[in-house]
Amino acid sequence: MDYTKYIESNSDIMLGKPVVKGTRITVGLILQRLSEGATIQDLITAYPNLTETSINAALAYASDVISNETIIAVA
């Protein structure tokens, strides 16, 4: 999925945290709510600006960030 159509990071919005475009809903909030047991439909009901596609884009973004994370081992 090309999440760049749905996720943006702008220093003027939420201090540059990644958000769903056109909203102040952060990827972190979406991940937190899902980890607490919310369903995609729960999120759409609570945040009508979200769509199933934008939620999946947030998940794809988070997956990409974690997959490309560099771990520095300190001995």
VMD Tcl script that builds the backbone (N, CA, C; Angstrom):
set m [mol new atoms 225]
animate dup $m
set s [atomselect $m all]
$s set {name element resname resid chain x y z} {
  {N N MET 1 A 0.849 -1.188 0.000}
  {CA C MET 1 A 0.000 0.000 0.000}
  {C C MET 1 A 0.887 1.241 0.000}
  {N N ASP 2 A 0.508 2.225 -0.800}
  {CA C ASP 2 A 1.225 3.494 -0.831}
  {C C ASP 2 A 0.615 4.408 0.228}
  {N N TYR 3 A 1.135 4.318 1.442}
  {CA C TYR 3 A 0.568 5.078 2.551}
  {C C TYR 3 A 0.823 6.578 2.422}
  {N N THR 4 A 1.728 7.000 1.544}
  {CA C THR 4 A 2.030 8.426 1.408}
  {C C THR 4 A 0.830 9.224 0.901}
  {N N LYS 5 A -0.153 8.557 0.321}
  {CA C LYS 5 A -1.376 9.237 -0.104}
  {C C LYS 5 A -2.263 9.598 1.094}
  {N N TYR 6 A -2.021 8.945 2.235}
  {CA C TYR 6 A -2.901 9.080 3.387}
  {C C TYR 6 A -2.214 9.604 4.646}
  {N N ILE 7 A -0.894 9.448 4.731}
  {CA C ILE 7 A -0.161 9.824 5.941}
  {C C ILE 7 A 0.807 10.945 5.612}
  {N N GLU 8 A 0.846 11.960 6.487}
  {CA C GLU 8 A 1.795 13.052 6.283}
  {C C GLU 8 A 2.434 13.439 7.609}
  {N N SER 9 A 3.577 14.065 7.492}
  {CA C SER 9 A 4.270 14.597 8.656}
  {C C SER 9 A 4.638 16.035 8.332}
  {N N ASN 10 A 4.089 16.960 9.106}
  {CA C ASN 10 A 4.283 18.382 8.872}
  {C C ASN 10 A 4.582 19.028 10.220}
  {N N SER 11 A 5.687 19.747 10.310}
  {CA C SER 11 A 6.088 20.329 11.590}
  {C C SER 11 A 5.041 21.298 12.155}
  {N N ASP 12 A 4.145 21.785 11.324}
  {CA C ASP 12 A 3.094 22.686 11.792}
  {C C ASP 12 A 1.856 21.955 12.319}
  {N N ILE 13 A 1.819 20.644 12.155}
  {CA C ILE 13 A 0.670 19.848 12.603}
  {C C ILE 13 A 1.159 18.808 13.600}
  {N N MET 14 A 0.654 18.867 14.816}
  {CA C MET 14 A 0.972 17.890 15.869}
  {C C MET 14 A 2.487 17.717 16.043}
  {N N LEU 15 A 3.212 18.833 15.946}
  {CA C LEU 15 A 4.675 18.846 16.142}
  {C C LEU 15 A 5.407 17.909 15.200}
  {N N GLY 16 A 4.835 17.652 14.038}
  {CA C GLY 16 A 5.499 16.815 13.042}
  {C C GLY 16 A 5.246 15.331 13.173}
  {N N LYS 17 A 4.421 14.940 14.140}
  {CA C LYS 17 A 4.087 13.519 14.253}
  {C C LYS 17 A 3.301 13.107 13.003}
  {N N PRO 18 A 3.463 11.872 12.555}
  {CA C PRO 18 A 2.704 11.430 11.386}
  {C C PRO 18 A 1.205 11.378 11.695}
  {N N VAL 19 A 0.422 11.971 10.797}
  {CA C VAL 19 A -1.035 12.031 10.960}
  {C C VAL 19 A -1.706 11.602 9.666}
  {N N VAL 20 A -2.989 11.275 9.774}
  {CA C VAL 20 A -3.806 11.040 8.591}
  {C C VAL 20 A -4.004 12.400 7.933}
  {N N LYS 21 A -3.716 12.486 6.645}
  {CA C LYS 21 A -3.799 13.757 5.922}
  {C C LYS 21 A -5.155 14.423 6.138}
  {N N GLY 22 A -5.103 15.726 6.354}
  {CA C GLY 22 A -6.328 16.505 6.527}
  {C C GLY 22 A -6.927 16.416 7.917}
  {N N THR 23 A -6.220 15.730 8.843}
  {CA C THR 23 A -6.716 15.588 10.210}
  {C C THR 23 A -5.585 15.857 11.191}
  {N N ARG 24 A -5.907 15.804 12.452}
  {CA C ARG 24 A -4.901 15.855 13.509}
  {C C ARG 24 A -4.871 14.505 14.240}
  {N N ILE 25 A -5.309 13.472 13.549}
  {CA C ILE 25 A -5.343 12.119 14.105}
  {C C ILE 25 A -4.002 11.460 13.805}
  {N N THR 26 A -3.250 11.174 14.867}
  {CA C THR 26 A -1.904 10.636 14.680}
  {C C THR 26 A -1.918 9.122 14.455}
  {N N VAL 27 A -0.881 8.675 13.787}
  {CA C VAL 27 A -0.689 7.235 13.609}
  {C C VAL 27 A -0.579 6.578 14.991}
  {N N GLY 28 A 0.105 7.243 15.906}
  {CA C GLY 28 A 0.241 6.712 17.265}
  {C C GLY 28 A -1.089 6.490 17.950}
  {N N LEU 29 A -2.033 7.426 17.769}
  {CA C LEU 29 A -3.362 7.274 18.367}
  {C C LEU 29 A -4.077 6.064 17.785}
  {N N ILE 30 A -3.987 5.909 16.473}
  {CA C ILE 30 A -4.630 4.762 15.820}
  {C C ILE 30 A -4.049 3.458 16.360}
  {N N LEU 31 A -2.722 3.383 16.441}
  {CA C LEU 31 A -2.082 2.172 16.962}
  {C C LEU 31 A -2.478 1.909 18.416}
  {N N GLN 32 A -2.503 2.966 19.210}
  {CA C GLN 32 A -2.871 2.813 20.617}
  {C C GLN 32 A -4.284 2.270 20.765}
  {N N ARG 33 A -5.218 2.881 20.049}
  {CA C ARG 33 A -6.612 2.446 20.157}
  {C C ARG 33 A -6.784 1.003 19.695}
  {N N LEU 34 A -6.118 0.625 18.597}
  {CA C LEU 34 A -6.204 -0.761 18.121}
  {C C LEU 34 A -5.594 -1.718 19.139}
  {N N SER 35 A -4.487 -1.319 19.763}
  {CA C SER 35 A -3.839 -2.188 20.755}
  {C C SER 35 A -4.700 -2.354 22.003}
  {N N GLU 36 A -5.585 -1.399 22.238}
  {CA C GLU 36 A -6.501 -1.479 23.379}
  {C C GLU 36 A -7.754 -2.296 23.067}
  {N N GLY 37 A -7.834 -2.789 21.833}
  {CA C GLY 37 A -8.949 -3.657 21.470}
  {C C GLY 37 A -10.012 -3.021 20.590}
  {N N ALA 38 A -9.824 -1.749 20.224}
  {CA C ALA 38 A -10.796 -1.111 19.342}
  {C C ALA 38 A -10.744 -1.774 17.969}
  {N N THR 39 A -11.877 -1.817 17.318}
  {CA C THR 39 A -11.940 -2.333 15.949}
  {C C THR 39 A -11.815 -1.163 14.981}
  {N N ILE 40 A -11.609 -1.494 13.719}
  {CA C ILE 40 A -11.574 -0.449 12.703}
  {C C ILE 40 A -12.889 0.317 12.704}
  {N N GLN 41 A -14.000 -0.389 12.837}
  {CA C GLN 41 A -15.305 0.285 12.860}
  {C C GLN 41 A -15.433 1.186 14.091}
  {N N ASP 42 A -14.894 0.757 15.232}
  {CA C ASP 42 A -14.907 1.616 16.428}
  {C C ASP 42 A -14.186 2.937 16.148}
  {N N LEU 43 A -13.033 2.839 15.481}
  {CA C LEU 43 A -12.264 4.053 15.173}
  {C C LEU 43 A -13.023 4.965 14.213}
  {N N ILE 44 A -13.632 4.374 13.206}
  {CA C ILE 44 A -14.392 5.169 12.234}
  {C C ILE 44 A -15.580 5.850 12.916}
  {N N THR 45 A -16.202 5.164 13.849}
  {CA C THR 45 A -17.320 5.752 14.586}
  {C C THR 45 A -16.837 6.899 15.477}
  {N N ALA 46 A -15.710 6.699 16.147}
  {CA C ALA 46 A -15.183 7.720 17.046}
  {C C ALA 46 A -14.562 8.896 16.293}
  {N N TYR 47 A -13.993 8.621 15.136}
  {CA C TYR 47 A -13.304 9.642 14.342}
  {C C TYR 47 A -13.828 9.562 12.906}
  {N N PRO 48 A -14.930 10.225 12.615}
  {CA C PRO 48 A -15.586 10.100 11.303}
  {C C PRO 48 A -14.705 10.481 10.104}
  {N N ASN 49 A -13.623 11.221 10.336}
  {CA C ASN 49 A -12.723 11.571 9.241}
  {C C ASN 49 A -11.863 10.398 8.797}
  {N N LEU 50 A -11.813 9.339 9.603}
  {CA C LEU 50 A -11.024 8.159 9.241}
  {C C LEU 50 A -11.831 7.258 8.308}
  {N N THR 51 A -11.105 6.528 7.483}
  {CA C THR 51 A -11.694 5.487 6.642}
  {C C THR 51 A -10.916 4.208 6.896}
  {N N GLU 52 A -11.458 3.106 6.455}
  {CA C GLU 52 A -10.737 1.845 6.585}
  {C C GLU 52 A -9.390 1.936 5.860}
  {N N THR 53 A -9.379 2.593 4.719}
  {CA C THR 53 A -8.148 2.738 3.950}
  {C C THR 53 A -7.123 3.577 4.703}
  {N N SER 54 A -7.552 4.668 5.327}
  {CA C SER 54 A -6.595 5.508 6.054}
  {C C SER 54 A -6.055 4.793 7.290}
  {N N ILE 55 A -6.868 3.977 7.921}
  {CA C ILE 55 A -6.402 3.197 9.075}
  {C C ILE 55 A -5.388 2.154 8.609}
  {N N ASN 56 A -5.683 1.484 7.504}
  {CA C ASN 56 A -4.724 0.514 6.967}
  {C C ASN 56 A -3.436 1.197 6.523}
  {N N ALA 57 A -3.534 2.430 6.027}
  {CA C ALA 57 A -2.344 3.188 5.654}
  {C C ALA 57 A -1.500 3.495 6.893}
  {N N ALA 58 A -2.153 3.818 7.997}
  {CA C ALA 58 A -1.431 4.068 9.247}
  {C C ALA 58 A -0.695 2.805 9.702}
  {N N LEU 59 A -1.335 1.657 9.560}
  {CA C LEU 59 A -0.685 0.388 9.910}
  {C C LEU 59 A 0.490 0.102 8.986}
  {N N ALA 60 A 0.323 0.369 7.695}
  {CA C ALA 60 A 1.410 0.156 6.734}
  {C C ALA 60 A 2.576 1.084 7.037}
  {N N TYR 61 A 2.275 2.335 7.384}
  {CA C TYR 61 A 3.321 3.293 7.746}
  {C C TYR 61 A 4.097 2.790 8.964}
  {N N ALA 62 A 3.379 2.392 9.999}
  {CA C ALA 62 A 4.028 1.911 11.222}
  {C C ALA 62 A 4.879 0.681 10.938}
  {N N SER 63 A 4.379 -0.230 10.138}
  {CA C SER 63 A 5.132 -1.428 9.769}
  {C C SER 63 A 6.412 -1.063 9.036}
  {N N ASP 64 A 6.316 -0.109 8.116}
  {CA C ASP 64 A 7.482 0.318 7.357}
  {C C ASP 64 A 8.526 0.962 8.261}
  {N N VAL 65 A 8.091 1.803 9.179}
  {CA C VAL 65 A 9.016 2.466 10.095}
  {C C VAL 65 A 9.736 1.436 10.958}
  {N N ILE 66 A 8.993 0.485 11.499}
  {CA C ILE 66 A 9.595 -0.540 12.361}
  {C C ILE 66 A 10.518 -1.453 11.562}
  {N N SER 67 A 10.128 -1.796 10.359}
  {CA C SER 67 A 10.943 -2.685 9.525}
  {C C SER 67 A 12.272 -2.059 9.145}
  {N N ASN 68 A 12.320 -0.738 9.068}
  {CA C ASN 68 A 13.536 -0.049 8.657}
  {C C ASN 68 A 14.286 0.570 9.826}
  {N N GLU 69 A 13.916 0.175 11.026}
  {CA C GLU 69 A 14.542 0.705 12.235}
  {C C GLU 69 A 15.967 0.163 12.367}
  {N N THR 70 A 16.875 1.022 12.760}
  {CA C THR 70 A 18.240 0.612 12.997}
  {C C THR 70 A 18.442 0.460 14.501}
  {N N ILE 71 A 18.949 -0.694 14.890}
  {CA C ILE 71 A 19.201 -0.954 16.301}
  {C C ILE 71 A 20.689 -0.813 16.567}
  {N N ILE 72 A 21.027 -0.021 17.547}
  {CA C ILE 72 A 22.419 0.189 17.909}
  {C C ILE 72 A 22.658 -0.538 19.227}
  {N N ALA 73 A 23.525 -1.543 19.177}
  {CA C ALA 73 A 23.828 -2.306 20.387}
  {C C ALA 73 A 24.961 -1.634 21.141}
  {N N VAL 74 A 24.753 -1.424 22.424}
  {CA C VAL 74 A 25.769 -0.818 23.275}
  {C C VAL 74 A 26.239 -1.883 24.242}
  {N N ALA 75 A 27.536 -2.112 24.242}
  {CA C ALA 75 A 28.093 -3.151 25.123}
  {C C ALA 75 A 28.500 -2.598 26.446}
}
mol reanalyze $m
mol bondsrecalc $m
mol representation Tube
mol addrep $m
